[in-house]
């Protein structure tokens, strides 16, 4: 996909605030410090479209980004930040649950995990939760530039095992710094959208 337009669309905390379901959506889920905003910016070749918070756990809403007027990227609230109260964590869970349950135009959920570490209990719960809603899921192993390429396969096998992943679900190493994995991820998106052209900027 050639990115001609990428812009912030709207922020929502409930179904009534979502934009019209008039195009496919790809949602991004993950822990508060796993790099969701950095990945969105890297995918779109924009430096500051998705704001990177200086304080983990600060994204408490769903943010929609309009791509070429044919697709939404949807940044879901981060989870797993220890300093957040239980009541606030519960509220974030409700926000995510409402979105996953109601959004029929959602074609894929990207679950971001840190390639250097075993998935957390929250990551395991989120993967199982996404699957329980019968949603497509692609696991993105971020920060792959922090380890050697020779370790990628072993870490990906570990992630698959820890999350008890279905064989059909993909795990893709990714680096927002070097943009490693970016074209492959766009090929996955293009396939879902029925677009055959290679991604070029």
Sine and cosine of phi, psi and omega as CSV:
sin_phi,cos_phi,sin_psi,cos_psi,sin_omega,cos_omega
0.00,0.00,0.75,-0.66,0.10,-0.99
-1.00,0.03,0.85,-0.52,-0.06,-1.00
-0.99,0.11,0.97,-0.25,0.04,-1.00
-0.99,-0.13,-0.40,0.92,-0.04,-1.00
-0.52,-0.85,0.75,-0.66,0.07,-1.00
-0.53,-0.85,0.91,-0.42,-0.10,-1.00
-0.51,-0.86,0.47,-0.88,0.13,-0.99
-0.89,0.46,0.69,-0.72,-0.01,-1.00
-0.95,-0.30,-0.87,0.50,-0.05,-1.00
-0.29,-0.96,0.25,-0.97,0.07,-1.00
-0.87,-0.49,0.62,-0.78,-0.05,-1.00
-0.61,-0.79,0.47,-0.88,0.16,-0.99
-0.82,-0.57,-0.05,1.00,0.01,-1.00
-0.49,-0.87,0.28,-0.96,-0.07,-1.00
-0.82,0.57,-0.63,0.78,-0.06,-1.00
-0.90,0.43,-0.30,0.95,-0.04,-1.00
-0.99,-0.15,-0.06,1.00,0.00,-1.00
-0.92,0.40,0.49,-0.87,0.14,-0.99
-0.94,0.35,0.23,-0.97,0.02,-1.00
-0.83,0.55,0.64,-0.77,-0.02,-1.00
-0.99,0.10,0.88,0.47,-0.13,-0.99
-0.96,-0.28,0.17,0.99,0.01,-1.00
-0.35,-0.94,0.32,-0.95,0.02,-1.00
-0.90,0.44,0.42,-0.91,0.05,-1.00
-0.76,-0.65,0.60,-0.80,0.13,-0.99
-0.85,-0.52,0.85,-0.52,-0.08,-1.00
-0.98,-0.21,0.49,-0.87,-0.02,-1.00
-0.87,-0.49,0.85,-0.53,-0.02,-1.00
-0.81,-0.59,0.45,-0.89,0.04,-1.00
0.30,-0.95,0.11,-0.99,0.03,-1.00
-0.89,0.46,0.35,-0.94,-0.11,-0.99
-0.86,0.50,-0.51,0.86,-0.09,-1.00
-0.93,-0.37,0.38,0.93,-0.11,-0.99
-1.00,0.04,-0.23,0.97,0.10,-0.99
0.98,-0.22,0.57,0.82,0.00,-1.00
-0.90,0.45,-0.75,0.67,-0.03,-1.00
-0.90,0.44,-0.65,0.76,0.02,-1.00
-0.89,0.45,-0.64,0.77,0.01,-1.00
-0.92,0.40,-0.69,0.72,0.02,-1.00
-0.87,0.50,-0.72,0.69,0.01,-1.00
-0.88,0.47,-0.65,0.76,0.01,-1.00
-0.91,0.41,-0.66,0.76,0.00,-1.00
-0.89,0.45,-0.55,0.84,-0.08,-1.00
-0.99,-0.17,-0.01,1.00,-0.03,-1.00
0.86,0.51,0.60,0.80,0.04,-1.00
-0.85,-0.52,0.66,-0.75,-0.07,-1.00
-0.99,0.15,-0.61,0.80,-0.15,-0.99
-0.76,-0.66,0.37,0.93,-0.02,-1.00
-0.90,0.43,-0.84,0.54,0.10,-0.99
-1.00,0.03,0.86,-0.51,-0.10,-1.00
-0.97,0.26,0.74,-0.67,0.02,-1.00
-1.00,-0.09,0.91,-0.41,-0.07,-1.00
-0.97,0.26,0.63,-0.77,0.08,-1.00
-0.97,0.23,-0.24,0.97,-0.01,-1.00
-0.84,-0.54,0.91,-0.41,0.01,-1.00
-0.83,0.56,0.56,-0.83,0.05,-1.00
1.00,0.07,0.12,0.99,-0.09,-1.00
-1.00,0.07,-0.35,0.94,0.03,-1.00
-0.97,0.23,0.95,-0.30,-0.13,-0.99
-0.87,-0.50,0.25,0.97,-0.02,-1.00
-0.72,-0.70,0.12,-0.99,0.15,-0.99
-0.99,-0.14,0.82,-0.57,-0.01,-1.00
-0.93,-0.35,0.78,-0.63,-0.02,-1.00
-0.96,-0.26,0.72,-0.69,0.03,-1.00
-0.85,-0.52,0.80,-0.60,-0.04,-1.00
-1.00,0.07,0.85,-0.53,0.00,-1.00
-0.92,-0.40,0.92,-0.38,0.07,-1.00
0.83,0.56,0.32,0.95,-0.04,-1.00
0.87,0.49,0.31,0.95,0.01,-1.00
-0.79,-0.61,-0.09,1.00,-0.13,-0.99
-0.43,-0.90,0.57,-0.82,0.18,-0.98
-0.93,-0.37,0.72,-0.69,0.34,-0.94
-1.00,0.00,0.71,-0.71,-0.07,-1.00
-0.83,-0.56,0.92,-0.40,-0.02,-1.00
-1.00,-0.05,0.94,-0.33,-0.02,-1.00
-1.00,0.09,0.39,-0.92,0.01,-1.00
-0.85,0.53,0.66,-0.75,0.08,-1.00
-0.94,0.34,0.42,-0.91,-0.02,-1.00
-0.78,-0.63,0.19,-0.98,0.14,-0.99
1.00,0.04,0.12,0.99,-0.01,-1.00
-0.99,0.15,0.86,-0.52,-0.19,-0.98
-0.89,0.45,-0.51,0.86,-0.11,-0.99
-0.99,0.16,-0.08,1.00,0.00,-1.00
-0.99,0.12,0.64,-0.77,-0.03,-1.00
-0.93,0.38,0.36,-0.93,0.01,-1.00
-0.88,0.47,-0.62,0.79,-0.01,-1.00
-0.91,0.41,-0.61,0.79,0.00,-1.00
-0.94,0.33,-0.64,0.77,0.07,-1.00
-0.86,0.51,-0.67,0.74,0.01,-1.00
-0.89,0.46,-0.64,0.76,0.01,-1.00
-0.90,0.43,-0.67,0.74,0.05,-1.00
-0.88,0.48,-0.65,0.76,0.02,-1.00
-0.87,0.50,-0.64,0.77,0.02,-1.00
-0.91,0.41,-0.63,0.78,0.01,-1.00
-0.88,0.47,-0.72,0.70,0.00,-1.00
-0.93,0.37,-0.68,0.74,-0.01,-1.00
-0.87,0.49,-0.70,0.72,0.00,-1.00
-0.88,0.48,-0.65,0.76,0.01,-1.00
-0.91,0.41,-0.77,0.64,-0.04,-1.00
-0.88,0.47,-0.56,0.83,-0.05,-1.00
-0.97,0.26,-0.59,0.81,-0.21,-0.98
-0.98,-0.19,-0.31,0.95,-0.20,-0.98
-1.00,-0.02,1.00,-0.05,-0.05,-1.00
-0.94,0.33,-0.34,0.94,0.00,-1.00
-1.00,0.00,0.14,0.99,0.05,-1.00
-0.97,0.23,0.88,-0.47,-0.07,-1.00
-0.98,-0.21,-0.32,0.95,0.03,-1.00
-0.31,-0.95,0.55,-0.83,0.13,-0.99
-0.89,-0.45,0.84,-0.54,0.10,-1.00
-1.00,-0.01,0.87,-0.50,0.09,-1.00
-0.98,-0.19,0.91,-0.41,-0.04,-1.00
-1.00,-0.03,0.75,-0.66,0.10,-0.99
-0.73,-0.68,0.40,-0.92,0.01,-1.00
-0.99,0.14,0.86,-0.50,-0.07,-1.00
-0.88,0.47,-0.36,0.93,-0.08,-1.00
-0.99,0.16,-0.27,0.96,-0.15,-0.99
-0.77,-0.63,0.38,-0.92,0.12,-0.99
-0.91,0.40,0.64,-0.77,0.07,-1.00
-0.82,0.57,0.64,-0.77,0.00,-1.00
-0.97,0.23,0.15,-0.99,0.08,-1.00
-0.87,0.50,-0.61,0.79,0.05,-1.00
-0.89,0.45,-0.64,0.77,0.05,-1.00
-0.89,0.46,-0.69,0.73,0.01,-1.00
-0.88,0.47,-0.68,0.73,0.02,-1.00
-0.90,0.44,-0.68,0.74,-0.03,-1.00
-0.91,0.42,-0.68,0.74,0.03,-1.00
-0.87,0.50,-0.75,0.66,0.00,-1.00
-0.89,0.45,-0.59,0.81,-0.01,-1.00
-0.91,0.41,-0.72,0.69,0.03,-1.00
-0.86,0.51,-0.69,0.72,0.00,-1.00
-0.91,0.42,-0.55,0.83,-0.02,-1.00
-0.92,0.40,-0.40,0.92,0.06,-1.00
-1.00,0.01,0.14,0.99,0.03,-1.00
0.88,0.48,0.58,0.82,0.00,-1.00
-0.99,-0.11,0.56,-0.83,0.18,-0.98
-0.91,0.40,0.61,-0.79,0.02,-1.00
-0.68,-0.74,0.69,-0.72,0.13,-0.99
-0.86,-0.51,0.84,-0.55,0.02,-1.00
-1.00,0.01,0.80,-0.60,0.01,-1.00
-0.94,-0.35,0.87,-0.49,-0.01,-1.00
-1.00,-0.03,0.99,-0.15,-0.12,-0.99
-0.98,0.20,0.19,-0.98,0.09,-1.00
0.89,0.46,0.55,0.84,-0.05,-1.00
-0.94,0.35,-0.25,0.97,0.07,-1.00
-0.95,0.31,-0.20,0.98,-0.04,-1.00
-0.99,0.13,-0.17,0.99,0.05,-1.00
-0.77,-0.64,0.28,-0.96,0.00,-1.00
-0.95,0.31,0.47,-0.89,0.02,-1.00
-0.87,0.49,-0.49,0.87,0.01,-1.00
-0.90,0.44,-0.33,0.94,0.00,-1.00
-1.00,-0.07,-0.15,0.99,-0.08,-1.00
-0.83,0.55,-0.77,0.63,-0.09,-1.00
-0.87,0.49,-0.68,0.73,0.00,-1.00
-0.91,0.42,-0.66,0.75,0.01,-1.00
-0.92,0.38,-0.62,0.79,0.03,-1.00
-0.91,0.42,-0.65,0.76,0.06,-1.00
-0.88,0.48,-0.65,0.76,0.04,-1.00
-0.89,0.46,-0.69,0.72,0.00,-1.00
-0.89,0.45,-0.70,0.71,0.02,-1.00
-0.86,0.51,-0.67,0.74,-0.03,-1.00
-0.92,0.38,-0.72,0.70,-0.05,-1.00
-0.91,0.42,-0.62,0.79,-0.01,-1.00
-0.99,0.11,-0.14,0.99,-0.06,-1.00
0.81,0.58,0.80,0.60,-0.13,-0.99
-0.97,0.26,0.52,-0.85,0.17,-0.99
-0.92,0.40,0.57,-0.82,-0.02,-1.00
-0.87,0.49,-0.51,0.86,-0.06,-1.00
-0.97,0.24,-0.28,0.96,-0.01,-1.00
-0.99,0.14,0.65,-0.76,-0.07,-1.00
-1.00,-0.03,0.50,-0.86,0.21,-0.98
-0.85,-0.53,0.81,-0.58,-0.07,-1.00
-0.84,-0.55,0.86,-0.52,0.11,-0.99
-0.94,0.35,0.59,-0.80,-0.09,-1.00
-0.51,-0.86,0.57,-0.82,0.11,-0.99
-0.75,-0.67,0.85,-0.52,0.07,-1.00
-0.96,0.29,-0.38,0.93,0.00,-1.00
-0.96,0.26,-0.76,0.65,-0.05,-1.00
-0.99,-0.16,-0.18,0.98,-0.07,-1.00
0.91,0.42,0.38,0.93,0.13,-0.99
-0.89,0.46,0.76,-0.65,0.00,-1.00
1.00,-0.03,-0.10,1.00,-0.09,-1.00
-0.92,0.40,-0.74,0.67,-0.02,-1.00
-0.92,0.40,-0.60,0.80,0.03,-1.00
-0.90,0.43,-0.65,0.76,0.02,-1.00
-0.92,0.40,-0.63,0.78,0.06,-1.00
-0.91,0.42,-0.57,0.82,0.06,-1.00
-0.89,0.46,-0.63,0.78,0.06,-1.00
-0.89,0.46,-0.73,0.68,0.02,-1.00
-0.87,0.49,-0.73,0.68,-0.03,-1.00
-0.86,0.51,-0.64,0.77,0.03,-1.00
-0.89,0.46,-0.64,0.77,0.02,-1.00
-0.93,0.38,-0.56,0.83,-0.03,-1.00
-1.00,0.06,-0.12,0.99,-0.02,-1.00
0.98,0.22,0.43,0.90,0.01,-1.00
-0.97,-0.23,0.79,-0.61,-0.10,-0.99
-0.99,-0.12,-0.30,0.95,-0.06,-1.00
-0.95,0.32,0.54,-0.84,0.07,-1.00
-0.96,0.29,0.47,-0.88,0.00,-1.00
-0.96,0.27,0.80,-0.60,0.07,-1.00
-0.62,-0.78,0.57,-0.82,0.07,-1.00
-0.91,-0.41,0.00,0.00,0.00,0.00
